[in-house]
Amino acid sequence: MREFIVEADGGSRGNPGPAGYGSVVIDAATGQTLAERAGYIGIATNNVAEYRGLVAGLTAARELDPTARVRVRMDSKLVVEQMSGRWKIKHPDMKPLAAEAARVFPPAQVTYEWIPREHNKHADRLANEAMDAGRRGEQWSPSTSTAELDAAATRSALPEPPGPPGDATAGAAKARAALAPRKGRGAVTSAAPPPAGRLATPSGPPSQADPGGEAAKARAALAGAGSSPVASEAPGTGAPHPGRGAVTSAAPPPAGGLATRSGPPSQTDPGGEAAKAGADVRAAGNVATAPTGAPAPTVGWGAAPDMGAPATFVLLRHGETPLTPQKRFSGSGGSDPSLSDVGREQAERVAAALAARGTIEAIVSSPLARTRQTAGAVAARLGLDVVIEDGLRETDFGAWEGLTFGEVRERYPDDLNAWLASPKAEPTGGGESFAATARRLATTRDKLIASYAGRTVLLVTHVTPIKTLVRLAIGAPPESLFRMELSAASLSAVAYYADGNASVRLFNDTSHLR
């Protein structure tokens, strides 16, 4: 089931006075704006305009997918509480509008969330554009709207809304807007590089995702001034080719397995310009840091206080295959390799560690051989059956399957550059884009949350699915996939609560392998 975010607002210049509404539909998996709606409604109150914005947003979402799950986000406490059933609707002008909104989707598919006004800028700008158009005697036109760009310009410095860190698609959109070039301006530079001396060993192509750091560097170059060529490394050196220019990489937290770049500043950040990129730093902080007043995550994999028992997914990457140490693309469209001797030993070690914890209640695995074998080792220790879930399979890398990153760059340079530049681009030969993978994983996640509510489940899967689930949980942009290190047989964990929020509890833990 797809998930949409609907942000809606309305305003009246006089209350009652000339009024208008605005609403935007956002893809929950990618943070992409899918639809905008706005309109001038004549003389009305603020609340009536807000309800008109809600109806318009829900209707736009239904036109996109009537089976989707919808999260409505509004800064109107009145509308949120009334539509949630906690407050009565007394005003005669609002009763029919509330009833109309309730009929757009089945009630079970829609949830409502209050957000501060400063986090609803996109819908607010649309409503004001509609009122401005009405004042001129015109209708609002999407072709002349600048609401998305105007709202994006204010987002990077905003704190996250109160509450536990969740599957924050609005956060993802905010980070992406902060990192994207502004119309008429140069692109922002990437965040400050990490301290020297911390070289993370890549786990393989992209999921496997960044052999030699090439993908992260090329991604950073593409996010730079817009005209810089993709940086590449001389084979075996890890250094930029002369004449192509070094590029910067985002600086992840020091612990938890996120990959960092090492090397002198001259290689990673000429002139120290990346350190000056305040917009990126703020955007990264907004996405990665829980807001003031949010409940602190509990230690371990238990429930957070007063929030009920979450569905907790312990995410296990399979053990090594013969392709893993060679840093070759190994997705769902290739040879389906089995575990190597090293991989089987890793599976036994993680099985022993999970048996010692004693918290796993069910095991779900990708259908590929390497995950089924890893899951089988754990299941034998825990005395549990393994459920196969096709949605947990690795990305299909098309014609790149079995190749190293360097080999793909030599054979398919244009396709590789397009793939690095956009999550919608597919690998050569009809592979699966990262955007398609995110949609698949969001659907699979929702299905498993419903099936295992309140339970701790081991999901045995691959690098891209695990990174994607973590990315969605913290609201990070798609390029973050290239900035995470995920080792073979590593453990991560995400807890999903009944109110739709999520909390990342663990990432890339390999202590059981030492």
Protein Blocks (a to p, Z undefined) as FASTA:
>chain_A
ZZdddddddddehipaddddddddddfklopafbdcdddebjadfklmmmmmmmmmmmmm
mmmomkbccddddfbfklmmmmnopaccfbfklmmmmmmmmmmpcfklpccddddfklmm
mmmmmmmmmmmmmmnopacdfklpcklmmmmmmmmmpccdeddddddfklmmmmmmmmpc
cehiacddddddddehiacddfbjfklmmgghlmmmmmmmmmmnopaccddddehklpac
ehkapaddddddfbhoiacdeddfklmoghhlmmmmmmlmmmmmmmmpccehiacddehj
bdcehkapadddddddddddfklmnopacdfklnopaddfklmmmmmmmmmmmmmnopaf
bdcddfbfklmmmmmmmmmmnopacdddfklpccdehjmgopafklmmmmmmmlmmmmmm
pmkbccehhiacfklmmmmmmmmmmmmmmmmgoiacdddddfklmmmmmmmmnopafklm
mmcccdehiacdddddfkopacdfbghiaklmZZ
